[in-house]
Amino acid sequence: MGNLQRTQILLEPEQHQALTEIAQREGRSLSDLLREIAAEYLARQDQDERLQEALQAIDALSKIRKQIEAEHGACATDLLAEVRAEREQDMERTWTTQA
């Protein structure tokens, strides 16, 4: 189980009762249940932080894109569609050559 730190917490009576019942029903200690709850909470917090960072990065990229469009104008063509079409042509040529 590793190196555990002793911690004392105060729970509302209803919280203590509900958590004790869950621990007993699952055949484990209250401490083990609370460690699992803490681990899940910390993992969720980490996931939320990564999501916020990703959203901030998307927002920053969007601002950069708008700035580039304002300075240089928008691209008149759909570059992604062009790249996909080129890739499909390359694949067709590869399949016809191999056949």
GUPA-78457 format. One record per atom (N, C-alpha, C, O): x, y, z. Coordinates in steps of 0.001 Angstrom, whole numbers, padded with zeros to 6 digits, always signed. Layout:
<fibas>
XYZ...
</fibas>
This chain:
<fibas>
+000825-001187+000000+000000+000000+000000+000866+001246+000000+000376+002347-000251+002119+001081+000273+003011+002229+000181+003121+002997+001469+002758+002516+002542+003625+004188+001340+003856+005069+002471+002631+005948+002681+002433+006918+001950+001815+005624+003661+000579+006374+003908+000810+007448+004955+001637+007293+005854+000076+008526+004829+000117+009622+005796-001158+009578+006641-002259+009416+006116-000995+009721+007920-002152+009744+008802-002794+011115+008724-002122+012141+008827-004128+011117+008538-004893+012353+008447-006179+012196+009234-006821+011147+009193-006539+013209+009926-007789+013192+010675-008755+014131+009989-008413+015276+009692-009979+013645+009733-010997+014500+009134-012253+014434+009984-012494+013458+010695-013034+015473+009897-014316+015519+010587-015416+015454+009544-015433+016239+008596-016337+014514+009724-017448+014330+008798-018755+014656+009492-018884+014533+010710-019711+015069+008697-021072+015207+009223-021553+013806+009590-021145+012835+008952-022414+013677+010607-022878+012344+011009-023484+011546+009844-023269+010339+009733-024243+012234+008977-024871+011545+007840-023816+011043+006853-023946+009954+006294-022789+011833+006648-021706+011425+005753-020995+010201+006316-020746+009229+005603-020671+010262+007604-019968+009153+008243-020795+007878+008160-020264+006812+007848-022075+007977+008433-022955+006809+008410-023032+006223+006995-022899+005013+006813-023245+007079+006006-023382+006601+004628-022086+005959+004139-022115+004897+003516-020952+006597+004420-019672+006052+003979-019337+004747+004699-018798+003822+004091-019652+004672+005983-019417+003446+006752-020247+002302+006185-019756+001180+006061-021502+002580+005842-022363+001545+005270-021828+001053+003923-021842-000146+003646-021362+001977+003095-020795+001589+001797-019562+000724+002009-019407-000312+001363-018687+001147+002911-017457+000390+003172-017789-001013+003676-017187-001989+003229-018738-001121+004600-019120-002432+005132-019728-003307+004034-019425-004497+003938-020582-002710+003213-021231-003448+002139-020191-003985+001146-020350-005075+000597-019130-003208+000928-018083-003611-000013-016979-004425+000658-016046-004875-000007-017081-004613+001965-016092-005421+002689-014724-004775+002752-013709-005454+002601-014685-003479+002972-013420-002765+003050-013477-001749+004170-014528-001516+004768-012342-001154+004444-012294-000183+005539-012771+001180+005057-012764+001479+003863-013182+001988+006011-013590+003353+005711-012406+004131+005133-012572+004931+004212-011227+003895+005673-010022+004562+005168-009775+004229+003705-009462+005111+002905-009916+002961+003359-009704+002548+001970-010715+003221+001046-010356+003685-000035-011964+003273+001464-013005+003934+000682-012696+005417+000508-012838+005954-000591-012277+006080+001575-011961+007503+001500-010739+007766+000612-010685+008780-000085-009770+006863+000638-008611+007012-000259-009047+006910-001716-008572+007663-002566-009958+005970-002002-010462+005824-003370-011224+007076-003802-011055+007554-004924-012055+007599-002916-012815+008812-003224-011862+009978-003496-012065+010744-004437-010834+010107-002676-009852+011178-002861-009110+011010-004190-008883+011987-004904-008735+009780-004520-008016+009521-005772-008888+009870-006978-008407+010471-007939-010162+009499-006931-011072+009815-008040-011256+011325-008174-011290+011851-009286-011374+012012-007061-011534+013464-007086-010299+014126-007696-010417+015015-008539-009120+013689-007267-007875+014271-007789-007717+013995-009281-007255+014860-010025-008095+012803-009722-008015+012471-011148-008963+013355-011944-008610+013831-013024-010156+013576-011423-011138+014440-012094-010642+015880-012156-010822+016560-013166-010015+016345-011072-009452+017702-011058-008365+017829-012123-008308+018832-012835-007500+016816-012234-006428+016822-013222-007008+016843-014634-006523+017568-015503-008038+016049-014851-008691+015999-016159-009328+017357-016484-009235+017827-017618-009969+017984-015505-010582+019297-015705-009523+020345-016044-009748+021206-016895-008364+020272-015374-007274+021207-015660-006770+021039-017083-006543+022023-017787-006593+019780-017509-006122+019530-018884-007142+020022-019899-006771+020558-020942-008416+019846-019603-009469+020322-020497-009428+021840-020600-009531+022392-021696-009277+022518-019465-009196+023980-019479-007987+024462-020269-008085+025430-021023-006850+023796-020101-005651+024157-020855-005877+023971-022351-005459+024806-023152-006535+022885-022728-006821+022636-024140-007754+023696-024699-007551+024182-025812-008773+024057-023935-009714+025092-024382-009023+026442-024521-009311+027197-025449-008117+026746-023606-007362+027995-023704-006459+027984-024931-006315+029008-025599-005854+026852-025235-004998+026741-026418-005824+026921-027687-005398+027607-028615-007001+026309-027728-007889+026461-028886-008298+027919-029047-008326+028443-030160-008611+028564-027942-008988+029979-027982-007829+030831-028500-008033+031731-029316-006616+030549-028028-005442+031304-028479-005207+031094-029972-004903+032045-030693-005346+029857-030437-005176+029574-031863-006240+030270-032703-005960+030762-033796-007443+030305-032188-008527+030989-032899-008234+032480-033040-008485+033077-034087-007703+033067-031982-007344+034492-032038-006219+034733-033040-006239+035714-033783-005234+033828-033055-004125+033952-034009-004656+033839-035439-004267+034610-036317-005556+032861-035667-006127+032686-036991-006876+033925-037440-006747+034341-038592-007658+034522-036551-008402+035741-036885-007446+036900-037184-007692+037704-038084-006373+036972-036433-005382+038025-036664-004726+037849-038036-004542+038822-038768-004376+036611-038381-003774+036335-039690-004759+036664-040805-004376+037253-041816-006023+036288-040629-007045+036596-041633-007206+038105-041795-007371+038598-042911-007159+038840-040680-007306+040294-040744-006124+040928-041478-006303+041880-042237-004935+040410-041257-003739+040972-041878-003559+040537-043327-003111+041325-044160-003908+039282-043636-003598+038729-044956-004828+038288-045745-004701+037891-046903-005984+038348-045157-007193+037884-045823-007397+036392-045617-006479+035664-045238-008606+035964-045873-008948+034555-045690-008574+033763-046932-008588+034291-048044-008248+032522-046740-007923+031631-047847-009219+031318-048593-010212+030925-047980-009208+031489-049902-010420+031315-050699-010784+029855-050916-011914+029559-051304-009866+028945-050677-010148+027539-050921-010158+026758-049616-009679+027224-048582-010705+025581-049693-010726+024669-048540-009495+023780-048630-009507+022757-049315-008437+024174-047937-007164+023449-048022-007289+022004-047572-006667+021114-048153-008078+021769-046555-008244+020407-046062-008885+019522-047125-008465+018383-047325-009896+020044-047804-010548+019275-048869-009565+019004-050006-009568+017916-050583-008729+019983-050327-007733+019792-051380-006735+018695-051010-006408+017846-051838-006259+018714-049784-005301+017703-049330-005939+016324-049354-005306+015351-049764-007196+016237-048914-007887+014940-048934-008036+014429-050363-007826+013245-050626-008398+015322-051290-008560+014919-052686-007223+014436-053254-007177+013424-053955-006153+015142-052961-004833+014717-053433-004466+013349-052869-003928+012500-053581-004757+013143-051604-004442+011858-050968-005232+010732-051623-004691+009659-051888-006510+010978-051882-007328+009952-052528-006797+009629-053922-006786+008467-054328-006353+010658-054664-005781+010426-055991-004505+009598-055879-004283+008678-056666-003676+009928-054905-002450+009158-054696-002761+007708-054357-002093+006795-054843-003758+007498-053539-004137+006132-053160-004665+005367-054369-004346+004192-054553-005469+006032-055190-006002+005379-056382-004869+004988-057319-004862+003881-057858-003903+005899-057518-002758+005598-058378-001964+004411-057828-001507+003551-058582-001809+004379-056500-001066+003276-055874-001789+001967-056101-001153+000967-056435-003113+001942-055929-003879+000707-056091-003898+000255-057538-003825-000941-057821-004000+001233-058482-004010+000845-059900-002665+000338-060340-002590-000572-061166-001590+000907-059807-000242+000468-060152+000016-000935-059624+000665-001745-060286-000494-001218-058429-000253-002533-057814-001114-003620-058442-000754-004797-058388-002228-003254-059030-003164-004259-059572-002699-004878-060858-003387-005732-061417
</fibas>
